[in-house]
Amino acid sequence: MRRVTDRIVIIGGDAAGMSAASQALRTAARGGRDVAVTVLERGPWTSYSACGIPYWVAGDVDVAEDLVARTPEEHRANGIDLHMGVEATEIDLGAQVVQTRRVAATGETSGHSTGTAISFDQLVIATGSVPIRPDLPGAYADGIHGLQTLDDGQSLLDALTSARRLERAVVVGAGYIGIEVAEAAQRRGLATTVVDMAEQPMTTLDPDMGALVRTEMEKLGIDLRTSTAVEGFEVGADGWVTGVVTPDGTLPADLVVLGIGVRPNTRLAREAGLPLGETGGLQVDRRQAVVGHDAVWAAGDCVESFHRVSQRPAVVALGTHANKQGRVLGTNLGGGYDTFPGVVGTAITKVHDLEIARTGLGVDEARRAGFDVVSGTVESTTTAGYMPGASPMTVKVVAERGTARMLGAQIVGAGPGSAKRIDACALAVWNEMHADDLAMTDLSYAPPFSPVWDPVQIAARRAAERARTS
Ligand SMILES: Cc1cc2nc3c(=O)[nH]c(=O)nc-3n(C[C@H](O)[C@H](O)[C@H](O)COP(=O)(O)OP(=O)(O)OC[C@H]3O[C@@H](n4cnc5c(N)ncnc54)[C@H](O)[C@@H]3O)c2cc1C
């Protein structure tokens, strides 16, 4: 007879939740333990790449299914008891029970009936994040889209490919999702405006680097309106959006996409009395156990992570962390031991050929974290300047005054091959290298790939010189 030692219930069936589920089963099997893993997912998809949605909308990816790494059937074949279209509505920590309800028809038969209570020995919260929707007049009109789930992507694609004549798109939010969607809208032939209340696009960059993004976006034909707070949406008689109202007038719009950020989805956890940090994310220890609760775990967008440079908690809603944290959590649940080492805030994006990346702390962030900082910036090219296709790129390195410790770096490049260089900087920041060490590290060189001094190394050298002499 099967001996079940632990009943694990996981809420949320995407990156963090399914990584945890799979890794718990693998680890338990290796250790000869027996665990029963149940996953509750309110939507119709598992293990899907939200990161790929802008490229699907743009036309680079054919169908939603291409963005699904593992289907519910595949997970079930691996031994996971998966309940699709089932939402966790309440957690009772004392009774170790999750209350659930069936959300909608998903075309799946999971044998789960409405209002079932599910008991657990170990609970995992992997509920992700909630997109911020402005509480403004007209915000729920037809033609206004969020972009968090595959269903959101499908609904945007349906609008773009419908018989309705669409000429002008307005994207609200100039963060990475906003600019990726701006590219998609342009490639679908729409005149595209991006509106943001901040003074610059990509506020995760320093203002000087954000200014470069602005210049390049404008060269790409994107109408960028910064320092512009959206006040509402004008809606036609048929209920479809016709404009985005701003203090400078109404921007005509046949289609609006909202990309104004997300916050951790912690309602269930909060109502259960689990601890939230100052960032609004669930507080977890290095094993991803919820602080003060031995039988409750959490991972992904709903938690706060430890920032290795600022030494403070940070919410960084990225798939890269969700997958790693889920794996760490799963190892621990399966009877092994693993820890999540924290984040340094590395991120990368693009709009057409304009590439943007950052890691560590920007100048103001570093100051707020208590560092005295200098920076070094270089304008160079992606390849040797004499090679065909050499494109301009700018690198900024932020270092600690005196020690020259690498604190952060940012890259804006007008051509392919620039942004992924951030990974060398991320490694340097992660390992607390000094900028002069990065400047002399044995990085690769040949004319089609970089100038003889890679731009990253020149920026690091400049930052080091300033750090040691000022
Ligand atoms: C358009 C877009 C582009 C992105 N691009 C990138 C990128 O390029 N690089 C990158 O690193 N990251 C990117 N991200 C972020 C990345 O997708 C997320 O960080 C990642 O999906 C988080 O994984 P998660 O498992 O924590 O949460 P989610 O992926 O949000 O999964 C949470 C799941 O929990 C389910 N759920 C929530 N509440 C309940 C409940 N009460 N009961 C049952 N189920 C529930 C939800 O339906 C959802 O499926 C992008 C995100 C978007 C939206």
The ligand as a Gaussian input file, in Angstrom:
#p B3LYP/6-31G(d) Opt

LIG

0 1
 C        3.814000      40.540000     -20.419000
 C        4.820000      40.007000     -19.440000
 C        6.150000      39.895000     -19.823000
 C        7.097000      39.401000     -18.928000
 N        8.408000      39.305000     -19.337000
 C        9.330000      38.802000     -18.474000
 C       10.678000      38.642000     -18.901000
 O       11.038000      38.938000     -20.053000
 N       11.565000      38.132000     -18.008000
 C       11.202000      37.758000     -16.728000
 O       12.049000      37.277000     -15.962000
 N        9.915000      37.905000     -16.308000
 C        8.984000      38.410000     -17.145000
 N        7.679000      38.546000     -16.730000
 C        7.331000      38.231000     -15.335000
 C        7.052000      36.750000     -15.140000
 O        6.088000      36.301000     -16.063000
 C        6.560000      36.522000     -13.714000
 O        7.533000      37.015000     -12.832000
 C        6.325000      35.058000     -13.426000
 O        5.303000      34.538000     -14.229000
 C        5.947000      34.883000     -11.958000
 O        5.664000      33.548000     -11.720000
 P        4.730000      33.143000     -10.486000
 O        4.574000      31.669000     -10.575000
 O        5.248000      33.751000      -9.248000
 O        3.356000      33.894000     -10.768000
 P        2.338000      33.755000     -11.998000
 O        3.058000      33.416000     -13.236000
 O        1.511000      34.991000     -11.982000
 O        1.453000      32.524000     -11.579000
 C        0.582000      32.584000     -10.493000
 C       -0.545000      31.624000     -10.775000
 O       -1.356000      31.529000      -9.610000
 C       -2.699000      31.445000      -9.994000
 N       -3.484000      31.880000      -8.831000
 C       -3.438000      33.075000      -8.214000
 N       -4.277000      33.096000      -7.159000
 C       -4.854000      31.869000      -7.099000
 C       -5.806000      31.266000      -6.224000
 N       -6.311000      31.943000      -5.185000
 N       -6.188000      29.996000      -6.462000
 C       -5.668000      29.303000      -7.525000
 N       -4.773000      29.831000      -8.388000
 C       -4.360000      31.093000      -8.169000
 C       -2.796000      32.359000     -11.202000
 O       -3.892000      32.029000     -12.026000
 C       -1.447000      32.116000     -11.897000
 O       -1.527000      31.112000     -12.890000
 C        6.707000      39.028000     -17.615000
 C        5.369000      39.144000     -17.228000
 C        4.438000      39.630000     -18.127000
 C        3.004000      39.754000     -17.688000

